[in-house]
Structure formats: C-alpha cells, structure tokens
Amino acid sequence: MASRFELVERERRFLAPGPPPADAVVATRTIHDRYLDGTRLRVRLMMPGRDGTDAERKLTQKVPGAPWGTLTTIYLSADEHAALASLPAATLSKTRLSVPPLGYDVFDGHLAGLVLAEVEFDSDESAARFVAPPGLVEVTHDERFTGGRLVRASSDEVRGWISSLR
C-alpha cells in the first residue's frame, strides 16, 4: 500500500528492436540520470522540460512492488539539483522519443543500441488491456531492464540479456 506521498506507478516496459520512425515522433527530450550510490534515489535532468522551454529537474525514489511499484518525486530548483548532482552516483543518458502512448528511450554511452519503450496507465484495467505494437518484447517485471540495474551493468551483460529474450 502506497503512503500518502507515494504514487502507484503502473508502467509497462518493452525491449524495442530500434527507435521508432522519425516521422512518428511528436516530441524529443534528452534525459540525464544519476543513480545515487547506496540508495534507491535518482536525480534527473530532462531537457527541454515538458513545456518545451526550461529543463525539468527531479529527485525520484522508485520502490519495486507486485504488480506495480511506487514512485515519489520532488521537483528541484537548479541549485538543489546541482547540490544533489554532486553526490557519488552512476550515470546514464538517453533520448526519449514520444510516440503516444509510448515513450521510446534510446540510450547513449555504454548502453548505446539499447531501446526500451514504456507506457504508463491510470488503472490496472487499462494496463491489462494494452496491446503492444508488433516487435516489442515485454520486460515490465524483468529487473535487469530497470534504470537502477542498467546503469551498473556492462555493455556485454546487457547484450547477453537482450540475446536471451530474442
């Protein structure tokens, strides 16, 4: 049961064979995540922000659960973000391509070549009814494909995980 500060995160994730066609993308954002060492906390910088102008800065805690985990988010000022971003952390960067209802995350750096798609839901019923487009492999409950796990995995490990699913 979520506390009054947590939200249930009804999110399904999928391994995608590649990014969506460029002409299907309605918005693009660059995301830089820092997974703070020894915690379940993530400091995020998303550019541009949802309004298309300013950066969005967040401190997030994701707690796994079945069937859904919970999420607590605090929006940060630039100074607050800078202070938290100075803490030891593992980092990853990705570009989010919005093709409603899916967001495709195209990873950079040691995860280059990995593309995950995700979609969020307001209810258990809508999550259960969703039919993924052809070619996507569901990894919703596969811990290996969470940001906190991917950020600390080697590129060889991730390639092996992908091979085991195809």
N, C-alpha and C positions, 0 to 999 in steps of 0.2 A: 504494500500500500504506500503510495506516494505521500510525503508530508505536504504541508500547505505551500512549501517553497519549491517543490519538485513538480515537473510535468511528466506525464507518461509520454514516452517517445515511441509512437507507432510508425516505425520506419522499416521498409523492406529494401534490401541491398542486392545488387546483381553484378556479376562479373560480365563486362561487355567485351566483345571482340575488338572494339576500336571506338573512336569518337563518333558521334552522330554526324550526319551530313551537315555541312556548314549552312546550307540554306534552311535547315530546320531549327537552327539555334536562334532563340529570341533574346537572350541576354548572356553575357560573359562576365565572370568575376574571377579575380586572382585571389587565392587563399594561401596564407602563410600560417601554419600551426606550430606551436611549441608545446610539447607534452612535458610538463614539469616533472623532473626526476623524482621518483619515490612517491608520486601522488597519482590520483585519477583526474587531475586538472589539466585543462588545455587552455592556452592563451591563443586567441585567433585574431588575425588582422585580415580583413576582407576588403578588397578594392575592386571597383568602386563599391560604395555602400549600396544598399537596396534602392535608395533614391537616385542612384546614378551619379552622385556628386562626391560625397565625402567617404572616407574609409569608415568601416564598421569594426569596432574593437570589442572583444568579448572574453570573459573568463567563464569557462564551462566545466561542469562536472557531469560525467555520464556514469551511471551505475547500471551494470547489466542486470537483467531480470528475465523471467519467463512468464508470458510470451514476450513482454516488452520491458525495456529498461526505463529508467527515469533520467531526467535531464534538468539541471539547474543552471541558469545563465545569468550573469551580471554584465551589463553593458559598461564599458570603461571609457574614461577620457583618454586623451593622448598621453598625458603624464602618468596616469595609472597603468596604462598598457606598457609604457616604457619601463616603469619600475618592475612590473611582473616579468617582462620580457628579458630582464637582466638575470633572472634566476637560471640555474642549470637546467637544461632541457634537451630533448631530442626533437629535431625539426623535420617538417615535410612541407612541400609546396605543391600546389595543384591549381588547375584552372577548372572552374565549374561552368559547364555549358548547359544552359537551361533549355530543355525541350519538353514543355509541360505535358504530362505531370512529372516527368523525370528530370533530375539533375544529373548530368554526367561529369564525374571527376576524372580529369586527365592529369595524371601525376607526373612530376618532374624529378630530377635528381636520380637517386639510386632506385627509385620506383618508376622511372621512365618506361613507358609502354603499358603500364597498368591503367586500365579504365574501369571504374566502377560507376554504376548507375544507382540512384536511390530515389525513393518516393515516400512521402510522409502522408499519414492519414489521420482523420479526426475520430474515427471509430474502428473497433475491431471488425465490424461488418464490412466496412469499405476496404480495409486491408485484406480481408479474406476474398473479396470479390475481384480484386485487381488481377488482371491477366497481363503479364509482361510481354513486351514485343518479342518476336522470334529472335533467337540468337543469344539472349541473355540467360545466364546461369545464376540461379538464386544462391546467395551466400549470407542471407539475413542472420542465421544463427551460427555461422562459422566464425568463431573468434579470430581466426587468422586474418580476416578481412576487415577488422576494425582499425581505426586510425591509430589507437594506442599500441596495437600489436604490429601493424605495418611499419610504423616509424622506427621500430627497433629491429626489424627483420632485414636480412641481407637480400640483395637482388637475386642471388641464387636460390635462397629459400622461397622467395615469392614466385619465381619461375617454376619451382617444383610444385608449389601449392596450386598454381594455375594448371599445370600439366595434369595433376591428379583429378581435376574437375572436368577436363575436356575429353 
